[in-house]
Amino acid sequence: MRQFLEFVTACPRLPHGGLAAAEIAVVPAQPKGSLPRAHTCTNELQLPSYDSLEELSAKLREAMDNARGMYE
């Protein structure tokens, strides 16, 4: 959870009020199957479509692993 929060919000901790208070917007992205992207200034996760939950999990993990310390 910490790595996901840092990827999307640039802060590894939940704000007071929990996940709902983080106000993370999930928006569709192209092309299908590409890596997810995040905009930390707006707490936005750009999420392409995937063929399976396993593919989503693998792509999100890869994106988070490759983005450590780099914020957009």
C-alpha positions, 0 to 999 in steps of 0.5 A: 500500500505504501508504494502505491500511495507514493506512486500516485500521491508522492506520500507513502502514508494515508491522509487523515480520513483514510483512502477516501480522503486521498481523493485518487482519481482513476482515469482510462489511458491508452494504449491498451496494455501499457504501463500505468502512469500517475500524476502526483500533483493531482492524485491521478492514476492513468490506467490502461485496460488489461486482459486480466487481473494478473496483467494489471497487477504485474504492470502496476508493480512494474510501473511502481518499481521503475518510478521510485523517487520520480514524480510527475 
